[in-house]
Amino acid sequence: MTYSEWADEYKHSADMLKEKITVLRGQLLTAPVEQLRELNFRISTMYGMYLDCMDTAKNLRKRKGVAF
């Protein structure tokens, strides 16, 4: 596997996480009060994962010499 392929996999994972975060943020608007804490926890956890994936993808691209 090349750095480029590896970076693409991390970017794809980041994109999937971003989509899921968008869905969860939409659920915040209609969720019962009891679920708000759990939803916010899930969103913040996934956002951290998203940032890690994007950072890793960018670092792998830099090793290859191509930036996003």
C-alpha positions as CSV (number, residue, x, y, z in Angstrom):
1,M,0.0,0.0,0.0
2,T,1.3,3.4,-0.9
3,Y,1.2,6.6,1.2
4,S,-1.4,8.0,-1.2
5,E,-3.7,5.0,-0.8
6,W,-3.3,5.0,2.9
7,A,-4.1,8.7,3.0
8,D,-7.2,8.1,0.9
9,E,-8.4,5.5,3.4
10,Y,-8.0,7.9,6.3
11,K,-9.7,10.7,4.3
12,H,-12.6,8.4,3.5
13,S,-12.9,7.5,7.2
14,A,-12.9,11.1,8.1
15,D,-15.7,11.8,5.5
16,M,-17.8,9.0,6.9
17,L,-17.4,10.4,10.4
18,K,-18.3,13.9,9.3
19,E,-21.5,12.6,7.7
20,K,-22.4,10.7,10.9
21,I,-21.7,13.8,13.0
22,T,-24.0,15.8,10.8
23,V,-26.8,13.3,11.4
24,L,-26.2,13.3,15.1
25,R,-26.3,17.1,15.2
26,G,-29.7,17.0,13.5
27,Q,-30.9,14.6,16.1
28,L,-30.0,17.1,18.8
29,L,-32.9,19.3,17.6
30,T,-35.5,16.7,18.3
31,A,-34.0,14.4,21.0
32,P,-35.5,14.2,24.4
33,V,-33.6,16.0,27.2
34,E,-32.5,12.6,28.6
35,Q,-30.6,11.8,25.4
36,L,-28.8,15.2,24.9
37,R,-25.8,14.4,27.1
38,E,-25.3,11.0,25.3
39,L,-25.6,12.6,21.9
40,N,-23.2,15.4,22.7
41,F,-20.7,12.9,24.1
42,R,-20.9,10.8,20.9
43,I,-20.5,13.9,18.7
44,S,-17.5,15.1,20.6
45,T,-15.9,11.7,20.5
46,M,-16.5,11.3,16.8
47,Y,-15.2,14.8,16.1
48,G,-12.0,13.9,17.8
49,M,-11.7,10.8,15.7
50,Y,-12.5,12.9,12.6
51,L,-9.7,15.4,13.4
52,D,-7.2,12.5,14.0
53,C,-8.1,11.0,10.6
54,M,-7.7,14.3,8.8
55,D,-4.4,15.0,10.5
56,T,-3.1,11.5,9.7
57,A,-4.3,11.8,6.1
58,K,-2.5,15.2,5.7
59,N,0.7,13.8,7.2
60,L,0.7,10.9,4.9
61,R,0.1,13.2,1.9
62,K,3.1,15.3,3.0
63,R,5.3,12.3,3.0
64,K,4.3,11.6,-0.6
65,G,4.7,15.3,-1.4
66,V,1.1,16.1,-2.2
67,A,-1.2,18.3,-0.1
68,F,-5.0,18.2,0.1
